[in-house]
Amino acid sequence: MKGLLAMTVAVVATAAMSLVGMEGRAHAVSIGQLEFTSGAVNWTGEHGRTLDRLFDRDGVIKMGSFQSMTEIVDPITKQCTTYSLFTSGMTGAPAPSATINGSSLSVDLSSLFFGWSRGSEVRAWNIGGLAKGLFNPETSEFSLSWNHLFERGAFKGEHEWSRKGGHDRSATFFLQGKAVGLTPAPVPVPAAFLLFASGAMGVGGLAWKKRRELAA
């Protein structure tokens, strides 16, 4: 009887230690949104200066959802044309998402677009990519950068592209600010642990039943 009880205690203790170990490894974090306070665009192509001004404004990029032309940053209007940033799944790209691994941060910004509107006319170009950078767990501050290669003739016609020699195809984007809405992401419990826990409960039930029979 004592041996059975000792085995039960050992099994339950082992299960508890396994659970503690799992919690120690569960460091996944979910981000609600990125609030950037400064940014820049290194690109010499058409609208390069406008893009740089948009990124240098305070803005918010929400994770897990798309945003319209007025939600990320305040648009810039000049000569009856409004320039803005937005996210969209028009090319099949997913909504923005982020992954934190210690002090490293990766953000999928493949659905980020730059666009302009003039009356009923609207045009848009994808400027996104997989951004990587640093994250400070103590202050929640981040810095990100990514590269984007525009398609041949982007923003300009093929004739103008050839004349300029194609030097404006590659752009580098920078963002820095603070991550908001940090919450621990749920970590799935392995099936092996569930099976192990079930066994521990079974042994414990058997010991309780045996003890009850002896008492009777």
Phi, psi and omega in degrees: 000314179297322179296321179294318178295320179297319179295321179299313179300319181295317181296313181296319180296318178297319178297318180296318179295325177296319179295319178298319179296322178295319179295326179293330181270351183276092182241016179293141182229136177259136181251132178281314180197160176252119177259105183264141182250348177200157179191178181200160177229122179262093182201136183259004182283181179299140182071010180299317181292323178293318176300317180298321179292321179296319182287338180277358178270160173292136181206174181224129173245116182275142177271140174082005179208158179268153182233145182281183185291350181245004188263332184279306176221163173293126181297161176251128180242128175209134179053049176067010179243133181251127180250140185204171174245145176202166176242144184204153177262022184299335179258007181090002180287146179283165175296155181306143177213154184229150176227128178251131176227091184068244179259009179257142181230131175236132181230127176275104179248031183292347180261014181276134183230154169247135182214162173224151179227141178219102186066237179268356181271130181226135175228150183213148178225136177287133179233010188274184179174186177271107183272140178228150180184203184249150179226133178259108183298335183281322183251351183066015178281149181221161170218134185227155172208153175204159179252148177222131179255111181287150177292156180300129180086007180299135181071329183235165177285167182297326181296314180293326179297313182296322182294326181274355177080008176071024183280354185254023182279325185261131180229149176239133183245144180229142175216144172212151182172223184224137175275134185238149178078043180280122177222144177299130178281143179297134180253120182296141178276127181300147180298326180298323179292320178298319178295319179295318179294322178298319177297319179297319179294322179296315179297319179297320178294322178296318179296319179295319180295319180296319180295322180293321179295319180293323179295324180290000000 
